[in-house]
Amino acid sequence: MEERLTVAFPDASFILNNDSARHHGHAGDDGSGESHFSLTIEWAGFAGQNRVARQRTVNRALGDLPGQRVHALAIKAIAPGE
């Protein structure tokens, strides 16, 4: 995911946390240790976009990862200064 985010948002800053250990045994936990993540991303391109548009932009950048290898991804997408 980090590589895809870096390519799609080269001037963004982001923090990607693997939260899978906190969800061990829950729905979607496949035992890989890479099923649940949270992302905070700050990118100037989000200015003027609503929350849904920002999340769609991030999901497009990640392609097929959410829904296949990644069961859950919490996204906090902000523009600089927010």
C-alpha positions as CSV (number, residue, x, y, z in Angstrom):
1,M,0.0,0.0,0.0
2,E,2.8,2.4,0.8
3,E,4.3,2.1,-2.7
4,R,0.9,2.7,-4.3
5,L,0.2,5.7,-2.1
6,T,3.7,7.2,-2.8
7,V,3.2,6.8,-6.6
8,A,-0.3,8.3,-6.6
9,F,0.4,11.1,-4.1
10,P,4.1,11.9,-4.5
11,D,3.9,15.1,-2.5
12,A,1.6,13.8,0.2
13,S,2.5,12.9,3.8
14,F,0.8,9.9,5.2
15,I,0.9,7.5,8.1
16,L,-0.2,3.9,7.5
17,N,-0.9,1.8,10.6
18,N,-1.3,-2.0,10.6
19,D,-4.1,-2.5,13.1
20,S,-4.5,-6.2,12.4
21,A,-3.3,-7.4,15.8
22,R,-6.2,-5.5,17.4
23,H,-8.6,-7.5,15.2
24,H,-7.2,-11.0,15.7
25,G,-10.1,-13.4,15.6
26,H,-12.6,-10.9,14.2
27,A,-14.4,-11.0,10.9
28,G,-11.9,-10.5,8.0
29,D,-8.9,-11.7,10.0
30,D,-7.2,-14.1,7.7
31,G,-4.3,-14.8,10.0
32,S,-1.8,-13.0,7.7
33,G,-1.4,-10.0,10.1
34,E,-2.2,-7.7,7.2
35,S,-6.0,-7.4,7.2
36,H,-6.9,-4.2,9.0
37,F,-5.2,-0.8,8.4
38,S,-5.8,2.8,9.2
39,L,-4.4,5.6,7.0
40,T,-4.0,9.3,7.6
41,I,-3.0,11.2,4.5
42,E,-2.5,14.9,3.9
43,W,-2.4,16.0,0.3
44,A,-3.0,19.4,-1.3
45,G,-5.1,17.8,-4.0
46,F,-7.8,17.1,-1.5
47,A,-8.6,20.8,-1.1
48,G,-12.2,21.5,-2.1
49,Q,-13.1,17.8,-2.1
50,N,-15.6,16.3,0.3
51,R,-14.8,13.3,2.5
52,V,-16.4,10.8,0.1
53,A,-14.5,12.2,-2.9
54,R,-11.2,12.0,-1.0
55,Q,-11.8,8.4,0.1
56,R,-12.7,7.4,-3.5
57,T,-9.4,9.0,-4.7
58,V,-7.4,7.0,-2.2
59,N,-9.3,3.8,-3.0
60,R,-8.7,4.3,-6.7
61,A,-5.0,4.7,-6.0
62,L,-4.9,1.4,-4.0
63,G,-6.7,-0.5,-6.7
64,D,-7.6,-4.1,-5.9
65,L,-5.9,-4.2,-2.4
66,P,-9.0,-3.1,-0.4
67,G,-11.5,-6.0,-0.6
68,Q,-8.9,-8.6,-1.5
69,R,-5.9,-8.8,0.8
70,V,-7.0,-5.9,3.0
71,H,-10.3,-6.5,4.8
72,A,-10.7,-3.1,6.4
73,L,-9.1,0.3,5.8
74,A,-10.0,3.4,7.8
75,I,-9.1,6.5,5.8
76,K,-8.6,10.0,7.2
77,A,-7.8,12.2,4.2
78,I,-7.1,15.9,4.8
79,A,-5.8,18.9,2.9
80,P,-3.0,21.0,4.4
81,G,-4.2,23.3,7.1
82,E,-7.2,21.2,8.1
